[in-house]
Amino acid sequence: MDTQPTGPLRDLRILDVTHAAAGPYAAMLLADFGAEVIKIEPPDGEFVRHARPRLDHGEGEGEGDGPYGGRFAARNRNKLSVALDLNDDRDRNTFLDLAATADGLVENMRAGVLDRLGVGWDVLRQRNPRLVYAAIRGFGDPRTGRSPYADWPAFDVIAQAMGGLVAMTGPDREHPMRAGPIIGDLVPAMLAALGLVSAIHHARESGEGQFLDVAMVDAVMALCTQAQTMWDYEGRRYEPSGSATADVVPFDIYRTVDGHCAIAAPRDDHWQTLCALMGRADLLDDDGLATGADRLARRDLVDQVVSDWAGGHTTAELLTLLGGRVPVGPVMGPPEWADDPHVRARQMLVSVDHPHHRPTVEVACPVKFTATPANVYRPPPSLDEHRAAILRELTT
């Protein structure tokens, strides 16, 4: 960990009025980029704050004075915390005063929640005309297009299902499958962060803030353009095919002696090199495998050849043989990341210190700036940890 922010957004103040996954992740990206992010929590804390997995409490700690769960920690590093009851007049006024000092605000409540509390967009824009207000909702906000589902709650699995990702994932059409990561939360978070920074750029030039929103379903749809293109151009549904792809072979996850490995040969030169490395020069003389279209027509043969060959080697052997010649990559996760040279070279794991328990290892920011690097400089906050300092600033 560093001790100070070094990212390119150090001149921004963002209010984070979020909970769960999408909103906190969007605000965390901005904090990783150096923005001062003030997390506004209810008096008993965001509900994910104490969710599992979590470490044991430090000595003498209670539920509300320091410890937090892993999911909270992974989405709320680099932030400051102020607890406010927005049903209370005094706390509401404090929030409005804070909003007057902010460049942007992120929230992911249901549409209308903050409006009913008297701290929504229409009120805040009067207090701060240059404020950029970013909302993440399952089905968007009525201000940008009223969805008939606007009042429905939504979570990752709903966004993946309605946005097209589930229909593209799984072994076949009869067994649709949700992708493992919470893509339905994280992708709209990334887009909201990008939109907010873009709108702040406009506000700094024009003095005009604005409202923007990202619907979780819309964000997932934006990932699924391949299916839309196939349907529009050829009237065909995208057929899920497990780890393979409908348009290229070989392009799959193959079992090895000691694990699994991704191997892809999308171009003819990749195929030619792969055949040579497999010791199957005879396949190059087969006119029925000369082009990508030919190989697709004989998918079963191609996959069987590659599968049989990969299954006779360890993952490390395949990486040695194919690395730099044919696209290849081992199937990895946290146990393997710790020892992987790419992960080390890119500094993609960071040890985060905590005041109440041992350091934890988090995934670092993947955006690498050369002049203003994103960094981790502050552990996730204890509830209301920064109230005194921030409120003192409002009165000076």
N, C-alpha and C positions, 0 to 999 in steps of 0.2 A: 504494500500500500504506500501511496504518497501521502503527503500532509496537506497539500493545497491542490485545487483544481488547475489543470493546465490546458483544458480543451478550448475550442474556438468560441464557445457561447458564454464566456465568463461575464459578459456584460448584461446578461438577461436574468430577470427574476420571473419565475413561473410558479403559479399556485397550482397545487396538485390536490384536486378534490375527487379522489378516485378510490376504488376498492377492488378487490379480487385480482384480476390478471391484466386485462387489456390496458386500462387506464394507468395503473402503477408502472407497467412496463414502458409505456410511452413516455411518462414523466422521468423514468430512470434513464432512458436514452439521453434525454436532454441534460440530466444531471451528469451523466458520464461525459458529455461534451462540455461540461464546465458551468452550465447554468446553475444559479441558485434556485433550488426547488424546495418550496415550503409545502410540506404535506399537511393538509388540514384534515384532522381526524375527529370523529365524535368522542365524547369524554371517555367512553369505554374502549376506544381504539377501533381501527379497522378490523372487520371480523376475521380476516385471514391472519391477523397478527399472531395469534396463538395456535394456529392450525399445525398439524403434524405434516412432515417430520419436524421434530424439535429436539434440542438438547436439554439436559437437565438445568434447572434453575441454579444460579449462583447462590452462594450462602446468604441467607437473610432476605432473598428476593420474594416478592409476591407476584401474582398474575399480571399486575398492571404496571410494575415499576422497572421494567428493563428487558426481561427475556422475550424472545419472539421465535416463531417457527421458521423453518427453512424456506417455505414458499414466500413468506413476507420478506425475508432477508434477500432472496434472489431478485426481488423486484423493487426494492426500496433503499438500496445503498445510495450514498452520496446525498441524501435528503435531510432536511430539517423537519422537525415535527412540532406542530402546535395543535392542541386539542381545543375545539370550539363546539359549543352546542348551538347550532344555527336556529333552533327554536327559541333561544334566549335573546332578548333584545340587545343586551350588552355585547354578547359574543357576535351577534349578527353585525352590529356596528363595527366591531373590530375587524371582522372579515371584509366588510365594505372598505374600511380604511386600508387594509392590506391590498385589496384589488386595485385601489387607486395608485399603488406604487408598482404594480406588476406590468410586465410586457405581455404575458400570456397566461392562460388558465386551461387546464385539462380536467375534464370530468367524464365519468362514464355511468352516471345514474340513468334511471329510466327517464324518458322525455317528460319534462314538466316538474320533476321533483324539486330542483333548485328554484324554479320559477315560483312554485307554491311557498317556498321558504323565504321568498323576497330577495334572493341573491342570484337570480338567473340573468341571462344575457341582456334583456331589455333594461334591467336595473343597472347592471354593471357598466354598460356602454355609456350611460349617463354620467356615472362617476369617473369613467376613464375612457374617453373616446378613442384612444389609440390601442386599447386592449384587444388582443386576439384570443378568442374563446373557442377552444377545440373540444368537441363532444364525440365520444365513441358510444354508439348504441347498437343493439342487435339489428334493428331495422331502420336506423337513421332517425333524423329529427324532422318534424313537420315543417320546419322553416325551409328546408332544402328539398322537400318532396315527401308528401304525407303517404306513408305506407299503411295499408289496411292492417298490418301487424304491428304498428308502432307501439302499442301498449303491451305487447307480448314480452315476457322476459326471454333472454337468449343467453346461451352459453356456447362454448367452443363447439360441442358436438352438433348443436343446432345450426350454427354458421357453416360448419363443414358439410352438413347434409344439404342445406338449401343452397349453398354457394357452388355446388357441383363437385366438390373434392371427394366426397364419399362415393359418388357414382363412378369416379375414375379410379378408385382404389380398391384393392382386394384381388382375390384370385380369378373371379369371373363376375358376371352381372348378377348372378343369384346370391352372391355373398359379398355385398358392398361392405366397406370397412372404413372406419375413421382412421385418419393418420395419427400416429402416436403422439407427436408434440401438439401442444394446444395452438395449432396454426390459426384457428378461428379467433383467437385472442391476440396472438403476437403479430400477425400481419396487419390487422387494422391499427394496432399500436404503432407500428413502424410508419404506416402511412399518415397517421394523425400527427406524429412527431415531425415528419417531413412537411406536412401541410402547415403546421403551426409555425415552423421556422420560416417557411416561404411567405406566410402572411405577415409575420413580424418584419421581414425585409420590406414588404410593401408599406407597412405602417410607418416604418422609419423614414421612408421617402415621402409619404403622403400625409402622415399624421392621422390616417384613417385605419382604425381597427376593423375587425370583421368577425363574423361567426362562421365556423366551418364544422362539418361533421363527417365522420366515417361510419358507415353501417358495416357491422361485422360480416353480414351476408355479402354485401357488395365487394368487400375486400377479398373474400375468398373467391368470388366470381372472377375477379381480376387475375387470380392465379390460374384459372381454368380456361384460358383463351384457346388452348389447343383443342379442347372439346368443342367449343363454339365454332372455331374455324372449320373443323371437320364436318360439323353438322350443316353449316351454312354453305360450304363449298361443294360438299358431296352428298349431303343428306344422310350421313352415317353417324351413329352414336359412337363415342369413344368407348371401346370395349376394355374394361379392366383386365389386366393380365399379370397380376402379382407384381413381382419386381422387374419384370420385363417391360418393354415398350412396344407399342403396336407397330411402329414404323421401322425399327432397326433390329437386326440380329447378327451377331450376339450382342446383347445389351442387358445383362441380368446379374443376379447374385448366384454364385456357384459355390457348392460345398467343397471344402478342401479337407486334407487329412485331419487338421486340427481346428477348423473353424469355417469361415465363409469369406468370400472375396468377390468384389464387383469387378467385372471385366466387360469392356465395351469396345466394339470395333465398328464405329459408325461409317467410316470411310473405306474405300477399296484398298488404300495403302495400309490401313490398320489391319484389315483382313489378311492381306498378303504377308505382312510381318508376323501376325499371329500364327498363320499356318506354318511359316518357316520355324518359328520358335517352338511350336508343338511337334515339329518333325513330321508334318503332314503336307509336304510339298505336292503330294498327289492331288490334294484338293484344289490346287491352283490350276491344274490341268482340266478340271471339271468345268466345262462351259456353263453348266447349270448353276454355278456358284460365283460367277464372275462379277456380277453387279449386286448392289444392295437389294434391288427388286428380286433378282434371282434367289438370293439367300432368304429373303422373306418368304418366297414361295416354297422353300424347303426348310422352313424354320425348325421342324422337329429334328432333321438330320444335323443341322448346324449346332443346335443346342446340345444334342446328345454327344457330338464330338467334343465340344468344349467342356461339357460337364464331366465326361469320362477322363479327359486329360487333367482338368483342374483337380478332380478327386484323387489323383495319384500324387499330388504334391502338397507340401505344407503351404500355409499362407505366406510365410517368409520366402520360400522358394519361388512362389509365383511373383512376389514383389521384385525379387532379384532378377528373374527372367524377363518380366514385362515392363518394369518400371522405366519410364522415359521412352519406351518404344510403342507400347499399346496402353490406352487408358486402363488403369487398374487401381484398386484401393481396397484395403481390408475393411471388414465390417467391425467398427469399433464403438465403444461407449466409454463412460467414465473410467472403468478399470484400466482401459488401454490408453486413454488420453494422457494419463500421468507420465507415461514413458515414451510417448510418440515424439519424434524429433521435429515434426511440423508444428505440433502444438507448443513445444518448447520454444522453437524459433519465433513463432508468431505471438508468444506470450499470451496465449488464450486461456490460461488458468491463472487466477490471482488469489493470493492468500489474504483474507480480510480479517483484521483484528476486531475483537469484540470486548467490551468492557466487562462482560458478565460470564463469558465462557471461552473455550479454546477458539483459536482462529479457525475459520472455515474456508474451504476452497470454492470459489465461484468461477463461472465462465466470464471472461473479460469481454470488453467491448470489441466487436469484430471490425469496426471502422478504424483504420490506422492512418492518422494524420502525421505528416513529417514535421511540420512546424508547430502545431498546437495539438499534441496528442491527447486523446481521451484517456481518462485514468480513473482509478478508484482511490479516493482520498478520505472517505468518511464511512464508517459502518452504518448499517441501517439504524435509524434513531429509536431510542426509547420513547414511549408515548409521552408527548408534551415536553420533550426534553429541551426544546429551544424557545419555549414561550417567553421567558424573561428577557432574553436578548432581543428577540424580534419585536415584542411589544414595547420595549424600552426605546427602540429605534423610532417607533411611530409617535412617540411623545416628545422626541428631541427635535 
